[in-house]
Amino acid sequence: MESQSYDIDSTTGGWTKTSAVDHPSRSYDLNETPTVNSTNPNYNPPSSLNGSTSETVGHKATAELKKGQQHAEDIITKSKRLFQQQWNQTRQSVIHLQKRMKEMTPKQASNLIYWQNPIHSGIVFGVLLSIIVTFMFLSSLAAISFWLLALLVVVGLYKLYNYVMATFVGRVQDDIFDSLFTSDMHISERQAQALASYVRTNGTSIIRQARSLFLWNNLTNSILFGLILFASFYIGLSMNTLTFTLVGLVFLFTVPKIYQVYQVPIDNFAKQILDQINQVLAKVTNKAPIKPKKS
């Protein structure tokens, strides 16, 4: 039986009946390279094409992920090293500043701050506190006049008391104010030179430290100084100078003594905080993948 097939006529657009005799079997080049549009009937599209593409994309994504993790590890390691370096510099600067403050502070003032003589420290603290409170509620002129008048009245009453005791009781007492303010009070040349040398030495140190801060010679110190100024700005918006001075006075007469008494617990607490910070940084670093060594 003659096999028949239908082909489309490109001129008419209709179907024409043809037989196998009219169209001899097509010949295919067996050596043809198989492609998607290949005429080779033996061509079978490779089933692993999509799989190989997915594997390539997966390898690229894994490589990019490892690269990002290594970059994150480098950033964490550098940040930790920089943090420790800056912290050591800041600590040394604080220790140096503390030594300079001790050198600049007279011994008598240091004794008052650390309450070596509680009676004297209490008197000085009470008087300074009263003066600040007076300036807070009165004008400067009124406050200065009030305290000068109070001093005049106190000295006058004390002189009157000594006069009554010497005249009617017959008991003569030493005048405290005469011993404090002798009649030959003067500023000697040696005292003037010592004061000038003190001002010159410490003033030069302050100027150099200020230059280092404002010129960013030490990054950490300049940042801390900027944060202190920023905090002072906002504190100044909520309180005036006298209130800040009052808080500073209380801080000056309490914190150094508290630290002196409880120095060991405070240092241990600060050390625990620093250890916790280092542990957190170490955990973050350990979670990052280890960077392979280059061969």
Sequence and secondary structure as in RCSB ss.txt:
>XXXX:A:sequence
MESQSYDIDSTTGGWTKTSAVDHPSRSYDLNETPTVNSTNPNYNPPSSLNGSTSETVGHKATAELKKGQQHAEDI
ITKSKRLFQQQWNQTRQSVIHLQKRMKEMTPKQASNLIYWQNPIHSGIVFGVLLSIIVTFMFLSSLAAISFWLLA
LLVVVGLYKLYNYVMATFVGRVQDDIFDSLFTSDMHISERQAQALASYVRTNGTSIIRQARSLFLWNNLTNSILF
GLILFASFYIGLSMNTLTFTLVGLVFLFTVPKIYQVYQVPIDNFAKQILDQINQVLAKVTNKAPIKPKKS
>XXXX:A:secstr
   EEEEE TTT  EEEEETTTS      TTS   TT   TT    TTHHHHHHHHHHHHHHHHHHHHHHHHHHH
HHHHHHHHHHHHHHHHHHHHHHHHHHHHHS HHHHHHHTTSSHHHHHHHHHHHHHHHHHHHHS HHHHHHHHHHH
HHHHHHHHHHHHHHIIIII      HHHHHS TT    HHHHHHHHHHHHHHHHHHHHHHHHHHTTSSHHHHHHH
HHHHHHHHHHHHHS HHHHHHHHHHHHHHHHHHHHHTHHHHHHHHHHHHHHHHHHHHHHHHHS       
